Amino acid sequence: MKDTYISESVVYVGVDDKTIDLFESQYHVPNGVSYNSYIIFDEKIAVMDTVDRRGTDEWLANVRRALDGKAPDYLVIQHLEPDHAGNVQTLAEMFPEMKLVGNKKTFQMLPQFFSMELAPERLVTVAEGGTLSLGSHTLQFFMAPMVHWPEVMVTYEQSEKILFSADGFGKFGALDTEEDWTCEARRYYMNIVGKYGTQVQALLKKAAGLDIAMICPLHGPILKEDLGYYVGKYLTWSSYEPEDEGIVIAYASIHGNTAQAAKKFAEILEKKGAKKVSLFDLARDDMAEAIEDAYRYDTLVLAASSYDAGVFPCMEDFLNHLRAKNFQKRKVAYIQNGSWAPSAGKVMKSIVAQMKDITEIEPMVTIKSTLKPETLAELETLADAILS
């Protein structure tokens, strides 16, 4: 790739990964992912993070070309997760005079990932609000613990008003892919950072006090225009408030009868005027997208078959994912299926009961094997309750 100049002094040296199938071994990324890394040139040169070892060769070529024979003075480590810090040791050994910049927690965790001897004078420990001068550029550091690891920090470059935001404002998708930012940024946020809304809110309060002209995340595109839109999305997502009015029907069906009921219920809701109905087959559809939409819309309908006196496993998995990501402030309705001893509803309710600020909508509809006229009448009643 050619060097990508963000400004006269800041160069992008990251890489796209189009061969990865599962990000963090669980999230489908059909359009790949970018590992972003930057270099700031001044009297002192600072490299802002490294990349995953999957992109080592291309990244090193980008770095060498950008440096053009120069040696960096600093490597700023904002986040130690391997997709960003995979080449810390590589760069440290390549440039033995280069200093590593991190916070106290960074250097506590660093030996867990790398076996390298670093002289104390090579470690520059920064704290909340601390600064590092590169010449005409000044880096200011703000701690962002649990967004989404405990050692995370973000960096504000004062002269060009650039926020290097670590995983904040990141998204799935390689940079050479043109796609809507919001959809993949939402899926990224809800599934990776979603649990830590309180911590994200705390970081946004810090960012509100800064004059930001550009956001450079560790995944996804550099954000230069309409920054209020992106910040607004993060304010909504991190507060767990519904983003849009709509109904998500997530179903778990063994032989297709619960699926038939879920699809029929979607038709009923749409005929009654529902603005948006989103349908997910939890056994086949992307779990991360189902979680994304559950967070996006204000109402969730859970439809599941009973299984071994419990609930069909993919529904249990879905609900446990929601619980782990701090799902809250939603309306929830239930449809259960059971041929002789329906148990799905009880299990679904028991998991949802562990979530905050959930309003349950009655009645719970029970299907005995297949849809019958009386069951359709109950679905009509439930639809009226949801839309009232």
Secondary structure by P-SEA (a helix, b strand, c coil): cccccccccbbbbccccccccccccccccccbbbbbbbbbbccbbbbcccccccaaaaaaaaaaaaaccccccbbbbccccccccccaaaaaaacccbbbbbcaaaaaacccccccccccccbbbbcccbbbbcccbbbbbbbbcccccccbbbbbbcccccccccccccccccccccccaaaaaaaaaaacccccaaaaaaaaaaaaaccccccccccccccccaaaaaaaaaaaaaaccccccbbbbbbbbccaaaaaaaaaaaaaaaaacccbbbbbccccccaaaaaaaaaaccbbbbbbbbccccccaaaaaaaaaaaaaccccbbbbbbbbbcccccaaaaaaaaaaaccccccccccccccccccaaaaaaaaaaaaaaac
